[in-house]
Amino acid sequence: MTTEPLGPATTTWNDYVGTAAADDADVRLGSPSLYQLAGLNRDRWRIVGVDLQVRNSKPEVTIYAVDLAQRDPDRWDIEQIIDDHERVPVTAIELSEPHVETFLNDAFRRIAIRMVSKGLRDASLVVTDRTSSSVTLDPASSPRHN
């Protein structure tokens, strides 16, 4: 079994670093749960993390889940798992491309991502003024799309 500790999100150069937060989607009768969207059986898996990456304008989602088949299902206790392993052993489950958009649209009510220049990682930024951009971006002129 390979062990690969998850650390903070990284990219090739980490020019910007930051934090993220998300609110669960509102539970509505007839709407799919996070487990259904990820294609996981709630009796077997406990979702404990989600990675979202965007590469060349294509989102990728990886779900991190504890396999309850490896544990006594009546003893789901995160503190006990950490005590037993010093870490939480998870399985990384990559969603296939057709399911990523549906997952992103339905899994979370709100996602917030804040990134700052890595040189300012520990600085306290203070908003002293607000304005809006009048720049119109033409996706066709972007070097990524040429």
VMD Tcl script that draws the C-alpha trace (Angstrom):
set ca {
  {0.00 0.00 0.00}
  {1.36 3.43 -0.93}
  {1.19 6.26 1.53}
  {1.16 9.78 0.19}
  {0.34 12.45 2.78}
  {-1.90 15.24 1.50}
  {-0.50 18.68 2.12}
  {-1.66 22.08 0.92}
  {-2.75 22.53 -2.66}
  {0.20 23.01 -5.01}
  {0.88 23.81 -8.64}
  {4.11 23.74 -10.60}
  {5.37 27.12 -9.38}
  {2.91 28.07 -6.60}
  {2.99 31.73 -7.66}
  {-0.25 32.23 -5.74}
  {-1.19 30.35 -2.58}
  {-4.29 30.48 -0.44}
  {-7.28 28.92 1.15}
  {-10.64 27.56 0.11}
  {-13.99 26.87 1.74}
  {-17.29 25.39 0.59}
  {-20.85 25.08 1.84}
  {-22.68 21.79 1.32}
  {-25.52 21.99 -1.15}
  {-28.91 22.44 0.42}
  {-30.54 19.08 0.89}
  {-33.67 18.96 -1.24}
  {-36.05 16.07 -1.67}
  {-35.13 14.28 -4.87}
  {-31.73 15.96 -5.26}
  {-28.61 13.75 -5.26}
  {-26.40 13.62 -2.18}
  {-22.65 14.23 -2.24}
  {-22.21 10.45 -2.11}
  {-24.52 9.87 -5.08}
  {-22.75 12.58 -7.08}
  {-19.43 10.89 -6.36}
  {-20.86 7.43 -7.09}
  {-20.05 6.17 -3.58}
  {-22.05 3.91 -1.29}
  {-22.60 5.82 1.96}
  {-22.60 2.55 3.93}
  {-19.06 1.78 2.72}
  {-17.38 5.19 2.33}
  {-17.02 8.34 4.45}
  {-16.03 11.39 2.36}
  {-13.43 13.47 4.20}
  {-11.93 15.67 1.47}
  {-12.28 17.03 -2.06}
  {-9.63 18.35 -4.47}
  {-10.62 20.61 -7.35}
  {-8.01 21.35 -10.00}
  {-8.41 23.24 -13.25}
  {-5.95 22.38 -16.03}
  {-6.22 24.11 -19.38}
  {-9.77 25.24 -18.51}
  {-10.88 21.67 -17.66}
  {-11.91 20.96 -14.07}
  {-10.77 17.77 -12.35}
  {-12.21 16.44 -9.08}
  {-10.69 13.95 -6.67}
  {-12.68 12.70 -3.69}
  {-10.85 11.47 -0.58}
  {-12.80 8.92 1.39}
  {-12.26 6.49 4.25}
  {-13.14 2.91 3.29}
  {-15.39 1.73 6.10}
  {-15.06 -1.85 4.86}
  {-11.55 -1.66 6.35}
  {-13.01 -0.65 9.75}
  {-15.79 -1.67 12.08}
  {-18.69 0.44 10.67}
  {-20.14 0.86 14.16}
  {-16.88 2.48 15.26}
  {-16.62 5.47 12.91}
  {-14.64 7.73 15.17}
  {-12.17 10.09 13.53}
  {-10.13 10.49 16.73}
  {-9.81 6.70 17.02}
  {-8.69 6.43 13.39}
  {-6.03 9.09 13.97}
  {-4.92 7.34 17.19}
  {-4.70 3.99 15.37}
  {-2.77 5.31 12.35}
  {-1.37 8.74 13.36}
  {-2.93 9.76 10.04}
  {-6.28 9.21 8.38}
  {-5.89 6.56 5.66}
  {-7.98 7.57 2.63}
  {-8.63 6.37 -0.88}
  {-8.28 8.94 -3.69}
  {-11.19 8.56 -6.12}
  {-10.90 10.55 -9.35}
  {-14.20 11.45 -10.96}
  {-14.40 10.75 -14.65}
  {-14.79 13.77 -16.94}
  {-18.51 13.45 -17.75}
  {-19.35 13.52 -14.00}
  {-17.16 16.48 -12.97}
  {-19.47 19.26 -14.19}
  {-22.55 17.67 -12.61}
  {-20.62 17.20 -9.37}
  {-19.46 20.82 -9.30}
  {-22.93 22.16 -10.11}
  {-24.74 20.09 -7.49}
  {-22.28 19.21 -4.69}
  {-21.74 22.62 -3.13}
  {-23.97 25.62 -2.64}
  {-20.99 27.96 -2.63}
  {-17.23 27.61 -3.15}
  {-14.81 30.38 -2.18}
  {-11.14 30.44 -3.17}
  {-8.70 33.15 -2.16}
  {-5.16 33.26 -3.50}
  {-2.42 35.78 -2.76}
  {1.11 36.21 -4.10}
  {3.29 33.71 -2.27}
  {5.48 36.55 -0.98}
  {2.41 37.91 0.85}
  {1.31 34.52 2.24}
  {1.66 35.62 5.88}
  {0.74 39.30 5.37}
  {-2.60 40.73 6.41}
  {-4.24 42.29 3.35}
  {-6.63 45.14 4.19}
  {-9.24 46.33 1.69}
  {-9.17 50.14 1.73}
  {-11.14 50.78 -1.47}
  {-13.37 48.90 -3.92}
  {-13.83 49.37 -7.63}
  {-14.83 47.22 -10.59}
  {-12.87 46.37 -13.68}
  {-13.93 47.79 -17.01}
  {-11.65 45.42 -18.91}
  {-13.42 43.18 -21.38}
  {-11.57 39.92 -21.81}
  {-11.66 38.25 -25.19}
  {-11.08 34.51 -24.64}
  {-10.04 34.12 -28.28}
  {-7.06 36.41 -27.77}
  {-5.79 34.47 -24.75}
  {-2.55 32.60 -25.42}
  {-4.12 29.49 -23.85}
  {-6.73 29.35 -26.58}
  {-4.43 29.92 -29.54}
}
mol new
graphics top color blue
foreach p $ca { graphics top sphere $p radius 0.5 }
foreach p [lrange $ca 0 end-1] q [lrange $ca 1 end] { graphics top cylinder $p $q radius 0.2 }
display resetview
